[in-house]
Amino acid sequence: MRARVHITLKPGVLDPQGKAIASTLARMGFEGVGEVRQGKYLELDLAETDPEVARARLDAMCARLLANTVIEDYTIDLAE
């Protein structure tokens, strides 16, 4: 089973990298770009075949290592 995990900063959390990206895009002439929020994207191949068990394991992975749940949100997409 393949899992895709998207990790982003929670709303209201300052994103200095996003601001730097937006500023650089503007300086490069890319107009019309508003706020930029950056994040992380992870793909994991799991041996688990039960989607409920896989999601529970991924939640635990995110809570313990992959995401800083104080300032970050995450979403999990599963594909067989």
The first five atom37 places (N, CA, C, CB, O) and aatype in JSON, in Angstrom:
{
  "aatype": [12, 1, 0, 1, 19, 8, 9, 16, 10, 11, 14, 7, 19, 10, 3, 14, 5, 7, 11, 0, 9, 0, 15, 16, 10, 0, 1, 12, 7, 13, 6, 7, 19, 7, 6, 19, 1, 5, 7, 11, 18, 10, 6, 10, 3, 10, 0, 6, 16, 3, 14, 6, 19, 0, 1, 0, 1, 10, 3, 0, 12, 4, 0, 1, 10, 10, 0, 2, 16, 19, 9, 6, 3, 18, 16, 9, 3, 10, 0, 6],
  "atom_mask": [
    [1, 1, 1, 1, 1],
    [1, 1, 1, 1, 1],
    [1, 1, 1, 1, 1],
    [1, 1, 1, 1, 1],
    [1, 1, 1, 1, 1],
    [1, 1, 1, 1, 1],
    [1, 1, 1, 1, 1],
    [1, 1, 1, 1, 1],
    [1, 1, 1, 1, 1],
    [1, 1, 1, 1, 1],
    [1, 1, 1, 1, 1],
    [1, 1, 1, 0, 1],
    [1, 1, 1, 1, 1],
    [1, 1, 1, 1, 1],
    [1, 1, 1, 1, 1],
    [1, 1, 1, 1, 1],
    [1, 1, 1, 1, 1],
    [1, 1, 1, 0, 1],
    [1, 1, 1, 1, 1],
    [1, 1, 1, 1, 1],
    [1, 1, 1, 1, 1],
    [1, 1, 1, 1, 1],
    [1, 1, 1, 1, 1],
    [1, 1, 1, 1, 1],
    [1, 1, 1, 1, 1],
    [1, 1, 1, 1, 1],
    [1, 1, 1, 1, 1],
    [1, 1, 1, 1, 1],
    [1, 1, 1, 0, 1],
    [1, 1, 1, 1, 1],
    [1, 1, 1, 1, 1],
    [1, 1, 1, 0, 1],
    [1, 1, 1, 1, 1],
    [1, 1, 1, 0, 1],
    [1, 1, 1, 1, 1],
    [1, 1, 1, 1, 1],
    [1, 1, 1, 1, 1],
    [1, 1, 1, 1, 1],
    [1, 1, 1, 0, 1],
    [1, 1, 1, 1, 1],
    [1, 1, 1, 1, 1],
    [1, 1, 1, 1, 1],
    [1, 1, 1, 1, 1],
    [1, 1, 1, 1, 1],
    [1, 1, 1, 1, 1],
    [1, 1, 1, 1, 1],
    [1, 1, 1, 1, 1],
    [1, 1, 1, 1, 1],
    [1, 1, 1, 1, 1],
    [1, 1, 1, 1, 1],
    [1, 1, 1, 1, 1],
    [1, 1, 1, 1, 1],
    [1, 1, 1, 1, 1],
    [1, 1, 1, 1, 1],
    [1, 1, 1, 1, 1],
    [1, 1, 1, 1, 1],
    [1, 1, 1, 1, 1],
    [1, 1, 1, 1, 1],
    [1, 1, 1, 1, 1],
    [1, 1, 1, 1, 1],
    [1, 1, 1, 1, 1],
    [1, 1, 1, 1, 1],
    [1, 1, 1, 1, 1],
    [1, 1, 1, 1, 1],
    [1, 1, 1, 1, 1],
    [1, 1, 1, 1, 1],
    [1, 1, 1, 1, 1],
    [1, 1, 1, 1, 1],
    [1, 1, 1, 1, 1],
    [1, 1, 1, 1, 1],
    [1, 1, 1, 1, 1],
    [1, 1, 1, 1, 1],
    [1, 1, 1, 1, 1],
    [1, 1, 1, 1, 1],
    [1, 1, 1, 1, 1],
    [1, 1, 1, 1, 1],
    [1, 1, 1, 1, 1],
    [1, 1, 1, 1, 1],
    [1, 1, 1, 1, 1],
    [1, 1, 1, 1, 1]
  ],
  "atom_positions": [
    [[0.86, -1.16, 0.0], [0.0, 0.0, 0.0], [0.9, 1.23, 0.0], [-0.97, 0.0, 1.23], [1.89, 1.29, 0.74]],
    [[0.56, 2.2, -0.83], [1.31, 3.44, -0.9], [0.56, 4.52, -0.14], [1.56, 3.87, -2.37], [-0.65, 4.68, -0.29]],
    [[1.3, 5.26, 0.68], [0.73, 6.37, 1.43], [1.4, 7.66, 0.99], [0.9, 6.17, 2.96], [2.61, 7.72, 0.79]],
    [[0.58, 8.68, 0.84], [1.08, 10.02, 0.54], [0.7, 10.91, 1.71], [0.5, 10.57, -0.81], [-0.47, 11.01, 2.08]],
    [[1.7, 11.57, 2.29], [1.48, 12.42, 3.46], [1.87, 13.84, 3.08], [2.29, 11.91, 4.7], [3.0, 14.1, 2.66]],
    [[0.93, 14.76, 3.24], [1.18, 16.18, 3.01], [1.2, 16.87, 4.37], [0.07, 16.82, 2.06], [0.26, 16.75, 5.16]],
    [[2.28, 17.58, 4.64], [2.45, 18.27, 5.92], [2.57, 19.76, 5.64], [3.7, 17.73, 6.71], [3.43, 20.19, 4.86]],
    [[1.71, 20.55, 6.28], [1.72, 21.99, 6.08], [1.63, 22.69, 7.43], [0.56, 22.44, 5.16], [1.17, 22.12, 8.42]],
    [[2.08, 23.93, 7.45], [1.96, 24.72, 8.67], [0.49, 25.03, 8.93], [2.79, 26.03, 8.56], [-0.28, 25.25, 8.0]],
    [[0.13, 25.05, 10.18], [-1.24, 25.39, 10.56], [-1.51, 26.85, 10.21], [-1.48, 25.13, 12.06], [-0.6, 27.67, 10.18]],
    [[-2.79, 27.17, 9.94], [-3.14, 28.57, 9.69], [-2.71, 29.44, 10.87], [-4.66, 28.73, 9.43], [-2.86, 29.05, 12.03]],
    [[-2.18, 30.6, 10.58], [-1.74, 31.52, 11.63], [-0.29, 31.35, 12.04], [0.0, 0.0, 0.0], [0.27, 32.23, 12.7]],
    [[0.34, 30.24, 11.65], [1.76, 30.03, 11.96], [2.57, 30.74, 10.88], [2.12, 28.5, 12.03], [2.34, 30.53, 9.69]],
    [[3.51, 31.58, 11.3], [4.35, 32.3, 10.35], [5.15, 31.34, 9.48], [5.29, 33.26, 11.09], [5.65, 30.32, 9.96]],
    [[5.27, 31.67, 8.2], [5.98, 30.82, 7.25], [7.07, 31.65, 6.56], [5.0, 30.21, 6.19], [6.86, 32.16, 5.46]],
    [[8.24, 31.8, 7.21], [9.29, 32.63, 6.62], [9.78, 32.09, 5.27], [10.46, 32.73, 7.57], [10.14, 32.88, 4.4]],
    [[9.8, 30.78, 5.08], [10.23, 30.24, 3.79], [9.22, 30.59, 2.71], [10.41, 28.7, 3.88], [9.6, 30.92, 1.58]],
    [[7.94, 30.51, 3.04], [6.92, 30.89, 2.09], [7.03, 32.35, 1.69], [0.0, 0.0, 0.0], [6.88, 32.7, 0.52]],
    [[7.31, 33.22, 2.68], [7.48, 34.65, 2.39], [8.7, 34.88, 1.49], [7.63, 35.45, 3.7], [8.66, 35.7, 0.58]],
    [[9.79, 34.15, 1.75], [11.0, 34.29, 0.93], [10.73, 33.83, -0.5], [12.16, 33.48, 1.54], [11.2, 34.45, -1.45]],
    [[9.99, 32.76, -0.66], [9.65, 32.26, -1.99], [8.8, 33.29, -2.73], [8.9, 30.91, -1.91], [9.07, 33.61, -3.89]],
    [[7.78, 33.82, -2.06], [6.9, 34.81, -2.69], [7.69, 36.05, -3.09], [5.75, 35.19, -1.73], [7.49, 36.59, -4.17]],
    [[8.58, 36.51, -2.22], [9.39, 37.69, -2.51], [10.31, 37.45, -3.7], [10.22, 38.08, -1.28], [10.43, 38.32, -4.57]],
    [[10.93, 36.3, -3.74], [11.84, 35.99, -4.85], [11.08, 35.86, -6.16], [12.6, 34.69, -4.56], [11.55, 36.33, -7.19]],
    [[9.91, 35.23, -6.14], [9.11, 35.14, -7.36], [8.75, 36.52, -7.88], [7.83, 34.33, -7.09], [8.81, 36.77, -9.09]],
    [[8.38, 37.43, -6.98], [8.04, 38.8, -7.39], [9.24, 39.49, -8.02], [7.52, 39.61, -6.19], [9.12, 40.15, -9.05]],
    [[10.42, 39.34, -7.39], [11.63, 39.95, -7.94], [12.01, 39.37, -9.3], [12.8, 39.77, -6.97], [12.62, 40.05, -10.12]],
    [[11.64, 38.12, -9.53], [11.93, 37.46, -10.81], [10.91, 37.83, -11.89], [11.97, 35.95, -10.63], [11.04, 37.39, -13.03]],
    [[9.91, 38.61, -11.53], [8.93, 39.05, -12.52], [7.67, 38.22, -12.58], [0.0, 0.0, 0.0], [6.83, 38.45, -13.46]],
    [[7.51, 37.27, -11.69], [6.29, 36.48, -11.66], [5.24, 37.24, -10.86], [6.55, 35.06, -11.05], [5.23, 37.21, -9.63]],
    [[4.36, 37.92, -11.59], [3.35, 38.76, -10.94], [2.11, 37.95, -10.6], [2.98, 39.94, -11.85], [1.86, 36.87, -11.15]],
    [[1.33, 38.49, -9.68], [0.05, 37.89, -9.35], [0.12, 36.73, -8.37], [0.0, 0.0, 0.0], [-0.88, 36.04, -8.16]],
    [[1.27, 36.5, -7.78], [1.4, 35.43, -6.78], [1.09, 36.04, -5.42], [2.83, 34.78, -6.8], [1.76, 36.98, -5.0]],
    [[0.09, 35.5, -4.75], [-0.26, 35.98, -3.42], [0.58, 35.29, -2.37], [0.0, 0.0, 0.0], [1.79, 35.11, -2.54]],
    [[-0.05, 34.92, -1.29], [0.65, 34.26, -0.19], [1.16, 32.9, -0.64], [-0.28, 34.11, 1.03], [0.47, 32.18, -1.37]],
    [[2.35, 32.55, -0.21], [2.94, 31.24, -0.49], [3.11, 30.53, 0.84], [4.3, 31.35, -1.25], [3.67, 31.1, 1.78]],
    [[2.64, 29.3, 0.93], [2.85, 28.45, 2.11], [3.59, 27.22, 1.63], [1.47, 28.07, 2.82], [3.15, 26.56, 0.69]],
    [[4.68, 26.9, 2.26], [5.45, 25.72, 1.87], [5.21, 24.6, 2.86], [6.96, 26.05, 1.77], [4.76, 24.83, 3.98]],
    [[5.52, 23.4, 2.45], [5.31, 22.25, 3.32], [6.18, 21.08, 2.9], [0.0, 0.0, 0.0], [7.17, 21.26, 2.19]],
    [[5.79, 19.89, 3.34], [6.54, 18.67, 3.03], [5.59, 17.67, 2.4], [7.22, 18.08, 4.32], [4.4, 17.64, 2.7]],
    [[6.13, 16.85, 1.52], [5.39, 15.78, 0.88], [6.2, 14.5, 1.03], [5.09, 16.09, -0.63], [7.38, 14.48, 0.68]],
    [[5.59, 13.46, 1.54], [6.27, 12.18, 1.75], [5.47, 11.07, 1.1], [6.47, 11.9, 3.26], [4.24, 11.08, 1.13]],
    [[6.15, 10.1, 0.5], [5.53, 8.88, 0.01], [6.14, 7.73, 0.78], [5.72, 8.71, -1.53], [7.36, 7.62, 0.9]],
    [[5.28, 6.86, 1.29], [5.74, 5.7, 2.04], [5.08, 4.46, 1.45], [5.41, 5.83, 3.56], [3.87, 4.45, 1.21]],
    [[5.86, 3.42, 1.22], [5.33, 2.14, 0.81], [5.2, 1.28, 2.05], [6.23, 1.45, -0.27], [6.17, 1.03, 2.76]],
    [[3.98, 0.82, 2.3], [3.7, 0.03, 3.5], [3.33, -1.39, 3.12], [2.56, 0.67, 4.32], [2.68, -1.62, 2.1]],
    [[3.75, -2.35, 3.94], [3.39, -3.74, 3.71], [1.96, -4.02, 4.15], [4.35, -4.66, 4.46], [1.39, -5.04, 3.76]],
    [[1.38, -3.13, 4.94], [0.02, -3.3, 5.46], [-1.01, -3.3, 4.33], [-0.31, -2.19, 6.48], [-0.9, -2.5, 3.4]],
    [[-2.0, -4.18, 4.41], [-3.05, -4.24, 3.39], [-4.39, -3.72, 3.9], [-3.21, -5.67, 2.91], [-5.29, -3.45, 3.1]],
    [[-4.54, -3.58, 5.19], [-5.79, -3.07, 5.77], [-5.69, -1.55, 5.87], [-6.06, -3.71, 7.17], [-4.86, -1.04, 6.62]],
    [[-6.54, -0.81, 5.13], [-6.45, 0.65, 5.14], [-6.62, 1.27, 6.53], [-7.48, 1.22, 4.22], [-5.96, 2.26, 6.83]],
    [[-7.49, 0.72, 7.36], [-7.69, 1.28, 8.7], [-6.45, 1.12, 9.56], [-8.88, 0.61, 9.38], [-6.08, 2.04, 10.29]],
    [[-5.82, -0.03, 9.48], [-4.59, -0.27, 10.24], [-3.47, 0.62, 9.7], [-4.18, -1.77, 10.17], [-2.7, 1.2, 10.48]],
    [[-3.38, 0.73, 8.38], [-2.35, 1.58, 7.77], [-2.52, 3.03, 8.2], [-2.4, 1.47, 6.23], [-1.54, 3.7, 8.54]],
    [[-3.76, 3.53, 8.18], [-4.01, 4.92, 8.57], [-3.64, 5.14, 10.04], [-5.49, 5.3, 8.32], [-3.07, 6.17, 10.39]],
    [[-3.97, 4.18, 10.91], [-3.62, 4.31, 12.32], [-2.1, 4.34, 12.51], [-4.24, 3.14, 13.13], [-1.6, 5.12, 13.32]],
    [[-1.39, 3.51, 11.78], [0.08, 3.5, 11.88], [0.66, 4.81, 11.37], [0.66, 2.32, 11.09], [1.59, 5.35, 11.97]],
    [[0.11, 5.31, 10.26], [0.59, 6.58, 9.72], [0.3, 7.74, 10.66], [-0.05, 6.85, 8.35], [1.12, 8.64, 10.81]],
    [[-0.87, 7.73, 11.3], [-1.17, 8.76, 12.31], [-0.12, 8.75, 13.41], [-2.58, 8.55, 12.91], [0.35, 9.79, 13.85]],
    [[0.24, 7.54, 13.86], [1.26, 7.42, 14.9], [2.62, 7.92, 14.41], [1.37, 5.96, 15.37], [3.34, 8.58, 15.15]],
    [[2.96, 7.59, 13.16], [4.24, 8.06, 12.6], [4.28, 9.58, 12.53], [4.45, 7.46, 11.19], [5.29, 10.2, 12.86]],
    [[3.18, 10.17, 12.09], [3.12, 11.63, 11.99], [3.21, 12.28, 13.37], [1.82, 12.06, 11.29], [3.92, 13.27, 13.56]],
    [[2.49, 11.72, 14.32], [2.47, 12.3, 15.67], [3.83, 12.19, 16.35], [1.41, 11.62, 16.52], [4.21, 13.07, 17.13]],
    [[4.56, 11.11, 16.08], [5.81, 10.88, 16.78], [7.05, 11.39, 16.06], [5.97, 9.44, 17.03], [8.06, 11.68, 16.7]],
    [[6.99, 11.51, 14.71], [8.22, 11.87, 13.99], [8.0, 12.79, 12.79], [8.89, 10.64, 13.53], [8.68, 13.81, 12.66]],
    [[7.08, 12.46, 11.94], [7.0, 13.12, 10.64], [6.51, 14.56, 10.69], [6.12, 12.34, 9.74], [6.94, 15.39, 9.88]],
    [[5.61, 14.87, 11.61], [5.04, 16.22, 11.7], [5.2, 16.76, 13.11], [3.55, 16.23, 11.27], [5.15, 16.01, 14.09]],
    [[5.37, 18.06, 13.21], [5.34, 18.73, 14.5], [3.9, 19.18, 14.69], [6.37, 19.95, 14.57], [3.52, 20.25, 14.22]],
    [[3.12, 18.37, 15.37], [1.68, 18.61, 15.43], [1.29, 19.85, 16.23], [1.0, 17.41, 16.03], [0.12, 20.22, 16.26]],
    [[2.25, 20.49, 16.87], [1.96, 21.76, 17.54], [1.75, 22.86, 16.5], [3.12, 22.14, 18.51], [0.88, 23.71, 16.66]],
    [[2.56, 22.83, 15.44], [2.48, 23.9, 14.43], [2.13, 23.39, 13.04], [3.8, 24.63, 14.38], [1.94, 24.2, 12.13]],
    [[2.04, 22.08, 12.84], [1.78, 21.53, 11.51], [0.54, 20.65, 11.49], [2.98, 20.74, 11.03], [0.23, 19.96, 12.46]],
    [[-0.16, 20.69, 10.36], [-1.25, 19.77, 10.06], [-0.74, 18.77, 9.04], [-2.52, 20.53, 9.53], [0.24, 19.03, 8.34]],
    [[-1.41, 17.63, 8.96], [-1.05, 16.66, 7.93], [-2.31, 15.98, 7.39], [-0.07, 15.62, 8.49], [-3.31, 15.85, 8.09]],
    [[-2.21, 15.55, 6.14], [-3.26, 14.74, 5.54], [-2.62, 13.48, 4.99], [-4.0, 15.53, 4.42], [-1.46, 13.47, 4.58]],
    [[-3.39, 12.42, 4.99], [-2.9, 11.12, 4.53], [-3.81, 10.63, 3.41], [-2.86, 10.08, 5.71], [-5.03, 10.6, 3.54]],
    [[-3.19, 10.25, 2.28], [-3.9, 9.63, 1.16], [-3.34, 8.23, 1.0], [-3.76, 10.46, -0.17], [-2.12, 8.04, 0.93]],
    [[-4.23, 7.25, 0.94], [-3.81, 5.85, 0.76], [-4.22, 5.36, -0.63], [-4.42, 4.95, 1.87], [-5.31, 5.66, -1.11]],
    [[-3.33, 4.6, -1.26], [-3.62, 3.97, -2.54], [-3.07, 2.54, -2.49], [-3.0, 4.79, -3.74], [-1.98, 2.3, -1.99]],
    [[-3.84, 1.64, -3.01], [-3.38, 0.23, -3.0], [-2.54, -0.08, -4.2], [-4.55, -0.73, -2.95], [-2.07, -1.2, -4.36]]
  ]
}
